[in-house]
Amino acid sequence: MKKSIGIDVKAPEKACEDPNCPWHGKIAVRGRVFKGTVKSSKGTKTAVVQWAYHRYLTKYERYERRKSKTIAHNPPCIRAKDGDNVVIAECRPISKTKGFIIVSKEGGASK
C-alpha cells in the first residue's frame, strides 16, 4: 500500500516493511526538502547526503559556493547508492543524528 506523503515525487516500485519508510511505514514527512547527492551509503539503512548552495558576501558583492552534508534514513525500497541524486525530506528525529529521510531517487552516477 502506497500512500501520499505530500511531496510531488515518484513513489518507489518496490515495497518494504520498514516502519521508518515514508511510503510504507508510519513516519510523517514535514519541514524542509532538499535535492542532493549520496556521498556514502556504508551504514545500515543510512546515507550521507550532500548538496551545494550559494551564500552572498556583501563586502565583496559576490556569491561563494558552499556545501552542506546531513545524514538521512535510506529505506530498503529506495536503497540509494553512492553517487545517486536523491530528494530528502525532514521528519521527526529517527536517531541521534538522523532527522531526514530519502523520499525518492532521481537517477544516479553513470558508472
C-alpha positions as CSV (number, residue, x, y, z in Angstrom):
1,M,0.0,0.0,0.0
2,K,1.5,3.3,-1.1
3,K,0.2,6.5,0.4
4,S,0.6,10.2,-0.5
5,I,3.4,11.8,1.5
6,G,2.5,15.4,0.5
7,I,5.5,15.9,-1.8
8,D,5.4,15.7,-5.6
9,V,7.9,12.9,-6.1
10,K,7.8,9.5,-7.7
11,A,6.9,6.6,-5.4
12,P,9.3,3.5,-5.4
13,E,8.3,0.4,-7.3
14,K,9.4,-2.0,-4.5
15,A,7.6,-2.5,-1.2
16,C,9.2,-2.7,2.2
17,E,8.3,-3.5,5.8
18,D,10.4,-0.6,7.3
19,P,8.3,1.4,9.9
20,N,10.5,4.4,9.1
21,C,9.7,4.4,5.4
22,P,7.6,7.5,4.3
23,W,5.8,5.4,1.7
24,H,5.1,2.1,3.5
25,G,5.6,2.9,7.2
26,K,4.0,5.2,9.7
27,I,6.5,8.1,9.7
28,A,5.3,11.6,8.5
29,V,7.3,14.0,6.4
30,R,7.3,17.7,7.3
31,G,9.6,20.7,7.0
32,R,12.4,21.2,4.6
33,V,13.1,19.3,1.4
34,F,16.4,19.2,-0.4
35,K,17.9,17.7,-3.6
36,G,21.4,16.3,-3.1
37,T,23.9,13.6,-3.9
38,V,24.6,10.5,-1.8
39,K,28.3,10.6,-0.7
40,S,28.3,7.5,1.4
41,S,25.9,4.6,2.0
42,K,28.0,2.4,4.1
43,G,25.8,2.4,7.2
44,T,22.8,0.1,7.5
45,K,19.7,2.0,6.2
46,T,21.8,5.2,6.4
47,A,23.2,7.6,3.8
48,V,25.2,10.8,3.9
49,V,23.7,13.3,1.5
50,Q,25.5,16.5,0.3
51,W,24.1,19.5,-1.6
52,A,25.6,22.8,-2.8
53,Y,24.3,26.3,-2.3
54,H,25.4,29.9,-2.7
55,R,25.9,32.5,0.0
56,Y,26.1,36.2,-0.7
57,L,29.0,38.2,0.7
58,T,28.1,41.9,1.0
59,K,31.6,43.1,1.4
60,Y,32.8,41.7,-1.9
61,E,29.4,41.8,-3.7
62,R,29.8,38.2,-4.8
63,Y,28.5,34.8,-4.1
64,E,30.6,32.0,-2.6
65,R,29.9,28.3,-3.1
66,R,29.2,26.2,-0.1
67,K,28.3,22.6,0.6
68,S,26.1,21.1,3.4
69,K,26.0,17.5,4.5
70,T,23.4,15.6,6.5
71,I,22.7,12.0,7.5
72,A,19.4,10.6,6.1
73,H,17.5,7.3,6.6
74,N,17.8,5.1,3.5
75,P,14.7,2.9,3.3
76,P,15.0,-0.6,1.8
77,C,12.5,0.2,-1.0
78,I,14.7,3.0,-2.3
79,R,18.2,1.8,-1.4
80,A,20.2,4.7,-2.8
81,K,23.9,4.1,-3.6
82,D,26.9,6.4,-3.7
83,G,26.6,9.0,-6.5
84,D,22.8,8.8,-6.7
85,N,20.8,12.1,-6.9
86,V,18.1,11.9,-4.3
87,V,15.4,14.0,-2.7
88,I,15.4,14.1,1.1
89,A,12.7,15.5,3.4
90,E,12.7,16.4,7.1
91,C,10.9,14.2,9.6
92,R,10.9,13.6,13.3
93,P,14.3,12.5,14.8
94,I,14.8,8.8,14.0
95,S,18.1,8.6,16.0
96,K,20.7,10.9,17.4
97,T,21.9,12.1,14.0
98,K,19.1,11.2,11.6
99,G,16.4,13.8,11.0
100,F,15.9,13.4,7.3
101,I,14.6,10.6,5.0
102,I,15.3,9.8,1.4
103,V,11.9,10.0,-0.3
104,S,13.0,9.4,-4.0
105,K,15.8,8.6,-6.3
106,E,16.3,10.9,-9.4
107,G,18.8,8.8,-11.4
108,G,22.4,8.3,-10.5
109,A,26.0,8.3,-11.4
110,S,26.9,6.5,-14.7
111,K,29.5,4.0,-13.6
